[in-house]
């Protein structure tokens, strides 16, 4: 278990499912101690409705999340070199993060988190898949950063 970094960037493919989930949970569980952002390799999608729903179950509000890409992050003034830790939640985002950080002494970790999109048919089955992804992120987060300050189980 590592100590809490000052800043974490979560990344995935579209910044619509896994990385916003991780960003929202990190902010809720570890509070103001950590600066947290999330990005995607691309950002052509809005945050996924099932992501919003399963995060609401644990008191994490994502309905106002706006997807953004690595490129947009830099345009908005967040330099990747300013983060203590980059956590990639998909292989494509890991490649992009490693490419962007090759000139910096920056930790890039890969957490193999399941992409729940397209895994199930019907609302309840989809929600179950998204809850599984949420649980994977939560478990990795606690393993990596220790017990959260606040947690609300669904």
C-alpha positions in Angstrom: 0.0 0.0 0.0 1.5 3.3 -1.1 1.1 6.7 0.5 -1.5 9.0 -0.9 0.0 11.0 -3.8 -0.7 14.8 -4.1 -2.2 14.5 -7.5 -3.5 11.6 -9.6 -4.6 11.5 -13.3 -6.9 8.6 -14.2 -7.1 7.8 -17.9 -9.0 5.4 -20.2 -10.1 5.2 -23.8 -13.0 7.8 -23.9 -13.2 9.4 -20.4 -16.8 8.3 -20.4 -16.9 5.2 -18.1 -13.8 3.9 -16.2 -11.7 7.1 -15.6 -14.7 9.3 -14.5 -15.7 6.5 -12.1 -12.2 6.4 -10.7 -12.0 10.3 -10.5 -15.3 10.5 -8.7 -14.6 7.7 -6.2 -11.1 9.1 -5.5 -12.5 12.5 -4.7 -15.2 11.1 -2.5 -13.0 8.6 -0.6 -9.9 10.6 -0.2 -11.3 14.1 -0.2 -9.4 17.3 -0.6 -6.0 15.7 0.1 -5.5 14.7 -3.5 -5.9 16.7 -6.7 -7.7 14.3 -9.1 -8.5 14.6 -12.8 -9.4 12.1 -15.6 -8.9 12.0 -19.3 -9.4 9.7 -22.3 -7.3 9.0 -25.4 -10.3 10.5 -27.2 -13.2 12.5 -25.8 -15.9 12.2 -28.4 -18.5 10.7 -26.0 -20.4 12.1 -23.0 -20.2 10.3 -19.7 -22.1 7.1 -19.9 -25.5 7.0 -18.3 -24.9 3.6 -16.6 -21.7 5.0 -15.1 -23.7 7.9 -13.6 -26.3 5.5 -12.2 -23.9 3.1 -10.5 -21.8 5.9 -9.1 -25.0 7.6 -7.7 -25.6 4.4 -5.7 -22.5 5.1 -3.7 -23.0 8.9 -3.5 -20.6 9.8 -6.3 -22.1 12.5 -8.6 -21.0 12.3 -12.2 -23.9 13.8 -14.1 -21.9 17.1 -14.7 -18.7 15.3 -15.8 -17.4 16.5 -19.1 -15.3 14.1 -21.1 -11.9 15.4 -22.1 -8.9 14.0 -23.9 -5.1 14.2 -23.1 -4.9 17.0 -25.7 -7.7 19.0 -24.3 -6.3 18.6 -20.8 -3.1 20.3 -21.9 -5.1 23.1 -23.7 -7.0 23.7 -20.4 -3.7 24.1 -18.5 -3.3 20.8 -16.8 0.2 19.6 -17.7 0.7 15.8 -17.4 4.1 16.5 -15.8 2.3 18.2 -12.9 0.8 14.9 -11.7 2.5 12.6 -9.2 0.8 9.5 -10.5 -0.9 8.5 -13.7 -3.2 5.5 -13.5 -4.2 4.0 -16.8 -7.4 1.9 -16.9 -7.1 0.6 -20.4 -4.2 -0.5 -22.6 -4.6 2.3 -25.1 -4.5 4.9 -22.4 -1.4 3.3 -20.9 0.4 3.6 -24.2 -0.6 7.2 -24.6 0.4 8.0 -21.0 3.8 6.3 -21.3 4.3 8.2 -24.6 3.5 11.5 -23.0 5.5 10.9 -19.8 8.7 9.5 -21.4 10.5 12.8 -20.7 9.4 13.1 -17.1 10.1 11.1 -14.0 6.4 10.1 -13.6 4.9 7.0 -12.3 2.4 5.4 -14.7 0.5 2.4 -13.3 -1.8 0.1 -15.2 -4.9 -1.2 -13.5 -6.6 -3.8 -15.8 -10.2 -2.7 -15.2 -13.0 -4.3 -17.2 -14.7 -2.2 -19.8 -18.4 -2.9 -19.1 -19.8 -1.3 -22.3 -21.4 -3.8 -24.6 -21.1 -6.7 -22.2 -24.7 -7.2 -21.4 -28.2 -6.9 -22.7 -31.0 -5.2 -20.8 -30.9 -2.5 -18.1 -30.3 -4.8 -15.0 -27.6 -6.9 -16.7 -25.8 -3.7 -17.8 -26.0 -2.2 -14.4 -24.6 -5.4 -12.9 -21.6 -5.2 -15.3 -21.0 -1.5 -14.5 -21.2 -2.3 -10.7 -18.5 -5.0 -11.3 -16.3 -2.4 -12.9 -17.0 0.1 -10.1 -16.1 -2.7 -7.6 -12.8 -3.5 -9.4 -11.8 0.2 -9.3 -12.7 0.5 -5.6 -10.7 -2.6 -4.7 -7.6 -1.4 -6.6 -7.9 2.1 -5.1 -8.1 0.8 -1.5 -5.3 -1.7 -2.1 -3.1 1.2 -3.5 -4.1 4.1 -1.3 -5.4 2.5 1.9 -8.8 2.7 3.6 -10.9 5.7 2.4 -11.9 8.5 4.6 -15.6 8.0 3.7 -17.4 5.1 2.0 -21.0 4.4 1.4 -22.0 1.0 0.2 -24.9 0.5 -2.2 
